[in-house]
Amino acid sequence: MFNTNGFTRTFDNHFFENGLTNSGVNYTFIKKFQENTDIDSIKTLASHLEKADLLSSEGKYKDAIKYYLEAFKEAKKEKDWLTQLRVKEGVAYIKNQISDLQGALKIHQENLEFLETKKKLSKAEQSLYMDILFNLGRAYLYLNEYEKAEFYSGKMLEYCQAHNDLLNEAKALCNLGGTYSFVEKYADALENLNKAETLISNSENEFLRELINLHKGRTLYEIGEYEEAISELLKINENKNPLFGYLDYKESYSLLAKSYQEINDNEKTVTYFERSMDVLTLIDQQRLWLKSELINEFNMTLANDQIRTLTGITTRKRTQLYILSFLGLFLLIGFFILHRSIRLRNEKKYLALIEKLDRQKVKSKAVKSKNTEKKGSGLTDDKVNEILSKLEKFESSEEYLANNLTLAELAKKLKTNTTYLSKIINIEKGLSFSRYLTEFRINYALKRLKEDPKFRLYSISSVAQEVGFKSAEPFAKAFKAKTGIYPSYYIKKLQEEDV
């Protein structure tokens, strides 16, 4: 029986919190735990997971799945997402052992994506994060996707070096060494594997040590160092480590068979070739066992969990959609009512304006004196009348349409000073100078737009400049202040009457 375990799954909470994983637990400890524990009496969540890990370490995958399923259900009930991820990693390892490589990879990726959404990881979460990166690196090695294997191993190495995590740094170097051996970078492979070996020289992590032996054995075989390759590979088989996986044993036996063949040791070639075939048989048996209802039940539990999550999201989104739709409809109705009210009000203002224009036959002299007594100007009546007469000529000649016209320019034109002119406009017209110009300009715009269809084709900006404004904005503002409607609406209504 080939005892196996997950790539780097945790064994119990104590080891998990301290960054020690199944790949680093000594087999003696597992046996001691097994001998001193009444497994059937264990009912707690943590113990379900412990028992599943223990059964998995013994290669009893069918029974392990049963307890993983129980642990997963309990974790869901307790909303313990960390244990859920740990269970899924355990199942991913079993999937990997029976050559369901894509199924294992999918779980690793989902777990990684979940952890990477968290801004800060606790110590336990960091340990699981390292396990997942390590597992991804190994999974892609099995799938011969070496660039991705190198990416995740490199990512793990950077994280470990940043956090001074020597054990996981050794694991990352081990994965990188294995990757380089497959892409024929043999010098780099041996360099990384030797570094990893140095880092764990005082460690009892037999799983990692033997994984390094496997990668070194493969690399040495590829460069023709068959005796040294055999020496490395035999270290794996001599220890009979139950934490080593089926696929790893299969490769080690296959490499031993090929190495012995190269040195013409036919007897050992046959021996290790047969062992390699035995492992394949075990893998096939496990694959058949795990097509049972238990593995299907676990897969369905995961699927139903995702469906419930998606359904919950969909329900919330549907409720939000209903609320937003109602609010949207309410706002739309409100907007329609408001728009209709504004339209009716504007039409009323427009009709009143047209009626006024028709009645008054708007003339440029529309702004008349509001104070015929000429009090307060400080000027003689003759002087006031003289300036007013000149203003009438200014108005009738439509010189107020000149752009940038100033009080000083007009005073000079009328042969008076700004003080006198300003006082007369204020007293006689009841307006400031700027307001005086604006009144004439807007009146002119109203009249010309009404009488000249071609002028209505001008842009608002062009109309503004034609009537003395610098731009469309001050013109539209002044037009709205005087008439209650914007020039664009006024033009639109006039054009509708033309049709």
C-alpha positions in Angstrom: 0.0 0.0 0.0 1.3 3.4 -0.9 0.3 5.9 1.8 -0.2 9.4 0.4 -1.2 12.8 1.6 -2.2 16.1 0.1 0.5 18.3 -1.4 0.7 20.5 1.7 -2.6 20.3 3.5 -2.8 21.1 7.2 -3.1 18.3 9.7 -4.8 20.1 12.6 -5.3 23.6 14.0 -2.1 23.5 16.0 0.1 22.7 13.1 -1.9 25.0 10.8 -1.4 28.0 13.0 2.3 27.3 13.2 2.8 27.0 9.5 3.4 23.3 9.6 1.5 21.2 7.1 0.9 17.6 6.3 3.9 17.6 4.0 6.0 18.4 7.0 4.4 16.0 9.6 6.5 13.0 10.5 4.9 9.6 9.8 5.7 8.5 13.4 3.5 11.3 14.6 0.6 10.2 12.4 0.9 6.6 13.6 1.0 7.9 17.2 -2.2 9.9 16.6 -3.9 7.0 15.0 -3.0 4.6 17.8 -4.1 6.9 20.6 -7.3 8.3 19.1 -10.8 6.8 19.1 -11.5 8.1 15.6 -15.1 6.9 15.5 -16.0 8.9 18.6 -14.9 12.2 17.1 -17.7 14.5 16.1 -16.3 18.0 16.1 -15.6 20.0 12.9 -11.8 20.0 13.4 -11.8 16.3 14.1 -13.7 15.5 10.9 -11.0 17.3 9.0 -8.2 15.6 11.0 -9.7 12.2 10.4 -10.1 13.0 6.7 -6.5 14.1 6.5 -5.4 10.9 8.3 -7.3 8.6 6.0 -6.0 10.5 3.0 -2.4 10.0 4.3 -3.1 6.3 4.4 -4.4 6.3 0.8 -7.9 5.5 1.9 -9.4 8.1 -0.3 -12.9 6.8 -0.4 -13.2 7.0 3.4 -11.4 10.4 3.4 -13.9 11.9 1.1 -16.7 10.9 3.5 -15.1 12.8 6.3 -14.2 15.8 4.1 -17.8 16.0 3.2 -18.9 16.0 6.8 -16.3 18.6 7.6 -17.4 20.8 4.7 -21.0 20.7 5.8 -20.1 21.6 9.4 -17.9 24.4 8.1 -20.7 25.8 6.0 -23.0 25.7 9.0 -20.5 27.5 11.2 -19.6 29.9 8.4 -16.0 28.8 8.7 -14.7 29.7 5.3 -11.1 28.9 6.2 -11.9 25.3 7.0 -14.0 25.1 3.8 -10.9 26.1 1.8 -8.8 23.5 3.7 -11.3 20.8 2.9 -11.4 21.7 -0.7 -7.6 21.6 -0.9 -7.7 18.1 0.6 -10.2 16.9 -2.0 -8.1 18.6 -4.7 -5.1 16.5 -3.6 -7.2 13.3 -3.9 -8.4 14.4 -7.4 -4.8 14.9 -8.3 -3.8 11.4 -7.1 -6.4 9.7 -9.3 -5.2 11.8 -12.3 -8.2 14.2 -12.2 -5.6 17.0 -12.7 -8.0 19.6 -14.2 -10.5 19.0 -11.3 -7.7 19.6 -8.8 -6.4 22.6 -10.6 -9.9 24.2 -10.7 -10.2 23.9 -6.9 -6.7 25.4 -6.3 -7.5 28.4 -8.6 -10.8 29.1 -6.9 -9.2 29.0 -3.4 -6.4 31.3 -4.5 -8.8 33.8 -6.1 -10.8 33.9 -2.8 -7.8 34.5 -0.6 -6.4 37.2 -2.9 -9.6 39.2 -2.4 -8.6 39.7 1.2 -6.6 42.8 1.9 -4.6 41.3 4.8 -4.0 37.7 5.7 -3.8 36.3 9.1 -1.0 33.8 10.0 -3.3 30.8 9.3 -4.4 32.4 6.0 -0.8 33.0 5.0 0.0 29.4 5.6 -2.9 28.3 3.5 -2.0 30.8 0.8 1.5 29.3 0.6 0.0 25.8 0.4 -2.2 26.8 -2.5 0.7 28.4 -4.5 2.8 25.4 -3.9 0.0 23.1 -5.0 -0.6 25.2 -8.1 3.0 25.0 -9.1 3.0 21.2 -8.7 -0.3 20.8 -10.5 0.9 22.7 -13.6 4.1 20.5 -13.5 1.9 17.4 -13.8 0.0 19.1 -16.7 3.3 20.0 -18.4 2.4 23.7 -18.3 5.8 24.8 -17.3 5.4 28.6 -17.7 2.5 28.6 -15.3 4.3 26.3 -12.9 7.2 28.7 -12.9 4.9 31.7 -12.4 3.2 30.4 -9.3 6.5 29.0 -7.8 8.2 32.4 -8.5 5.2 34.2 -6.9 5.5 32.0 -3.8 9.3 32.5 -3.6 8.9 36.3 -3.6 6.3 36.2 -0.9 8.4 33.9 1.3 11.5 36.0 0.9 9.5 39.1 1.8 8.1 37.4 4.9 11.4 35.5 5.9 9.6 32.2 5.6 12.4 29.8 5.1 10.4 26.5 5.0 8.1 27.7 2.3 11.0 29.3 0.5 12.5 25.9 0.3 9.3 24.5 -1.1 9.2 27.2 -3.7 12.8 26.6 -4.7 11.9 22.9 -4.9 9.1 23.6 -7.3 11.3 25.9 -9.4 14.0 23.3 -9.5 11.5 20.7 -10.7 10.2 23.1 -13.4 13.7 23.9 -14.7 14.5 20.2 -14.9 11.5 19.7 -17.3 12.5 22.6 -19.5 16.1 21.4 -19.8 17.6 24.2 -17.6 19.5 21.6 -15.7 22.1 23.9 -14.1 19.3 26.2 -12.8 17.4 23.2 -11.6 20.3 21.8 -9.6 21.1 25.2 -8.2 17.6 25.8 -6.9 17.3 22.2 -5.5 20.6 22.5 -3.7 19.5 25.8 -2.1 16.2 24.2 -1.0 18.1 21.2 0.4 20.4 23.6 2.4 17.4 25.4 3.8 15.8 22.2 5.2 19.1 20.6 6.4 18.0 20.8 10.0 14.3 20.2 9.3 12.4 16.9 9.8 10.3 17.6 6.7 10.8 14.3 5.0 8.2 14.9 2.3 10.0 18.0 1.0 13.4 16.3 1.3 12.2 13.4 -0.8 10.5 15.7 -3.4 13.9 17.4 -3.8 15.4 13.9 -4.2 12.9 13.2 -7.0 13.6 16.4 -8.9 17.4 15.9 -8.5 17.1 12.3 -9.6 15.2 13.4 -12.8 17.7 16.2 -13.5 20.8 13.9 -13.0 19.2 11.2 -15.3 18.6 13.8 -18.0 22.3 14.9 -18.0 23.5 11.3 -18.0 24.6 11.0 -14.4 22.8 7.7 -13.9 24.6 6.5 -10.8 24.0 9.7 -9.0 20.4 9.7 -10.2 19.9 6.3 -8.7 21.4 7.4 -5.5 19.0 10.3 -5.1 16.0 8.2 -6.2 16.7 5.3 -3.8 16.5 7.8 -0.9 12.8 8.1 -1.6 12.1 4.4 -1.6 14.3 3.6 1.4 12.3 5.8 3.7 8.9 4.6 2.4 7.4 7.9 3.3 3.6 7.7 3.4 3.3 11.4 2.6 4.7 10.9 -0.9 2.0 10.7 -3.6 1.2 8.0 -6.1 2.2 10.1 -9.1 5.5 10.9 -7.4 6.2 7.2 -6.6 5.3 6.3 -10.2 7.8 8.7 -11.6 10.6 7.7 -9.2 10.1 4.0 -10.1 10.1 4.9 -13.8 13.3 7.0 -13.5 15.0 4.2 -11.5 14.0 1.6 -14.2 15.4 3.8 -17.0 18.6 4.6 -15.0 19.3 1.0 -14.3 18.6 0.2 -18.0 21.3 2.8 -18.9 23.9 1.0 -16.8 22.7 -2.4 -18.1 21.3 -3.7 -14.8 18.4 -5.6 -16.4 17.1 -7.3 -13.2 16.6 -4.0 -11.4 15.2 -2.4 -14.6 12.4 -5.0 -14.6 11.9 -4.7 -10.9 11.3 -1.0 -10.9 9.3 -1.1 -14.2 6.9 -3.6 -12.5 6.6 -1.3 -9.5 5.8 1.6 -11.7 3.0 -0.5 -13.3 1.7 -1.5 -9.9 1.3 2.2 -9.0 -0.7 2.7 -12.2 -3.0 -0.2 -11.2 -3.5 1.5 -7.8 -4.3 4.8 -9.4 -6.9 3.1 -11.6 -8.5 1.3 -8.6 -8.7 4.6 -6.7 -10.2 6.3 -9.7 -12.9 3.6 -9.9 -13.6 3.9 -6.1 -14.0 7.6 -6.3 -16.6 7.4 -9.0 -18.8 6.4 -6.1 -21.8 8.3 -4.7 -19.6 10.0 -2.1 -17.3 11.8 -4.5 -20.4 12.8 -6.5 -22.1 13.9 -3.4 -19.1 16.1 -2.5 -19.1 17.6 -6.0 -22.8 18.2 -5.8 -22.4 19.9 -2.4 -19.9 22.3 -3.9 -22.1 22.9 -6.9 -25.2 23.4 -4.9 -23.3 25.8 -2.6 -22.3 27.8 -5.7 -25.9 27.7 -7.0 -27.2 29.0 -3.7 -24.7 31.8 -3.6 -25.5 32.8 -7.2 -29.3 32.4 -6.5 -28.9 34.7 -3.4 -27.0 37.2 -5.5 -29.6 36.9 -8.3 -32.5 37.4 -5.8 -30.8 40.5 -4.3 -30.2 41.9 -7.7 -33.7 41.2 -8.8 -35.1 43.0 -5.7 -32.7 45.8 -6.4 -33.9 45.9 -10.0 -37.5 46.0 -8.9 -36.8 48.9 -6.6 -34.7 50.8 -9.2 -37.4 50.1 -11.8 -40.1 51.5 -9.5 -38.0 54.6 -8.7 -37.1 55.0 -12.4 -40.8 54.8 -13.3 -41.7 57.3 -10.5 -38.9 59.7 -11.7 -40.0 59.2 -15.3 -43.6 60.2 -14.5 -42.4 63.1 -12.4 -40.1 64.2 -15.2 -43.0 63.9 -17.7 -45.3 66.0 -15.5 -42.6 68.6 -14.9 -41.6 68.7 -18.5 -45.2 69.2 -19.6 -45.7 71.9 -17.0 -42.6 73.7 -18.2 -43.6 73.3 -21.8 -47.1 74.8 -21.1 -45.6 77.6 -19.1 -43.1 78.4 -21.9 -45.8 78.3 -24.6 -47.9 80.7 -22.5 -44.9 83.1 -22.2 -44.1 82.8 -25.9 -47.7 83.6 -26.9 -47.7 86.6 -24.6 -44.4 87.8 -26.0 -45.6 87.5 -29.6 -48.8 89.3 -28.7 -46.8 92.1 -27.1 -44.4 92.4 -30.1 -47.3 92.6 -32.5 -49.1 95.2 -30.4 -46.1 97.4 -29.9 -44.4 96.9 -33.3 -41.1 96.8 -31.4 -39.1 99.8 -32.3 -35.6 100.7 -31.3 -37.0 103.6 -29.3 -38.9 101.3 -27.0 -37.0 102.4 -23.9 -38.5 105.8 -23.2 -37.7 108.3 -20.6 -39.1 107.4 -17.2 -38.4 110.9 -15.6 -39.5 113.8 -17.8 -38.8 116.3 -15.0 -35.1 115.8 -15.4 -34.4 116.1 -11.7 -31.1 115.1 -10.1 -28.8 115.1 -13.1 -27.2 118.4 -12.2 -27.5 119.5 -15.8 -29.5 122.2 -17.4 -32.6 121.2 -19.4 -31.0 122.2 -22.6 -28.0 120.0 -21.9 -30.1 117.0 -21.0 -32.3 117.4 -24.1 -29.2 117.7 -26.2 -27.8 114.4 -24.9 -31.2 112.7 -25.1 -31.5 113.8 -28.7 -28.1 112.3 -29.5 -29.1 109.0 -27.7 -32.2 108.8 -29.9 -30.1 109.0 -33.0 -27.7 106.4 -31.5 -30.7 104.1 -30.9 -32.4 104.6 -34.2 -29.1 103.8 -36.1 -28.8 100.6 -34.1 -25.2 101.4 -33.0 -25.9 99.6 -29.7 -25.2 96.4 -31.7 -21.5 97.1 -31.7 -19.5 94.6 -29.8 -17.5 95.7 -26.8 -19.2 99.1 -26.7 -18.2 101.0 -23.5 -19.6 104.0 -21.7 -16.4 105.9 -22.4 -16.7 105.2 -26.2 -20.3 106.3 -26.3 -19.7 109.4 -24.2 -16.9 110.4 -26.6 -19.2 109.7 -29.6 -21.9 111.9 -28.1 -19.4 114.6 -27.1 -20.0 114.5 -23.4 -18.3 112.9 -20.5 -19.1 109.5 -18.8 -20.4 111.1 -15.6 -23.1 113.1 -17.4 -24.0 110.3 -19.8 -24.3 107.7 -17.0 -26.5 110.1 -14.9 -28.8 110.8 -17.8 -29.3 107.1 -18.7 -29.9 106.3 -15.0 -32.4 109.1 -14.5 -34.0 109.4 -17.9 -34.1 105.7 -18.8 -34.2 104.3 -15.4 -31.4 101.8 -16.2 -27.7 101.3 -15.8 -25.6 101.7 -18.9 -25.1 97.9 -19.3 -28.8 97.2 -18.7 -29.7 100.0 -21.2 -27.6 98.3 -23.9 -29.0 94.8 -23.1 -32.6 96.1 -23.4 -32.0 97.4 -26.9 -30.1 94.4 -28.0 -32.7 91.8 -26.7 -35.5 93.9 -28.3 -33.6 93.9 -31.5 -33.1 90.1 -31.4 -36.8 89.5 -30.7 -37.8 91.6 -33.6 -35.3 90.4 -36.1 -35.8 86.7 -35.2 -39.6 87.1 -35.7 -39.3 89.0 -39.0 -36.2 87.3 -40.6 -36.5 83.5 -41.2 -32.9 83.4 -42.4 -31.7 84.9 -39.1 -33.4 82.0 -37.3 -31.0 79.6 -39.0 -28.1 81.1 -37.2 -26.6 79.4 -34.3 -27.3 80.9 -30.9 -23.6 82.0 -30.7 -23.9 83.7 -34.0 -27.1 85.4 -33.1 -25.5 86.6 -29.9 -22.6 88.2 -31.7 -24.9 89.8 -34.3 -26.8 91.6 -31.5 -23.7 92.8 -29.6 -23.0 90.0 -27.1 -19.5 88.4 -26.8 -20.9 84.8 -26.6 -24.0 82.7 -26.4 -24.1 82.3 -22.6 -24.6 86.0 -21.6 -27.0 86.4 -24.5 -29.2 83.4 -23.5 -29.1 84.5 -19.8 -30.2 88.1 -20.7 -32.9 86.8 -23.1 -34.3 84.4 -20.5 -34.3 87.2 -17.8 -36.3 89.5 -20.1 -38.7 87.0 -21.7 -38.9 84.1 -19.4 -37.9 81.7 -22.2 -34.6 80.8 -23.8 -33.7 82.0 -27.3 -33.5 78.4 -28.6 -37.2 77.8 -27.6 -38.3 81.1 -29.1 -36.6 80.2 -32.4 -38.0 76.7 -32.4 -41.6 78.0 -31.9 -41.1 80.6 -34.7 -39.9 77.9 -37.0 -42.9 75.7 -36.2 -45.1 78.5 -37.3 -43.3 78.7 -40.6 -44.2 75.0 -41.4 
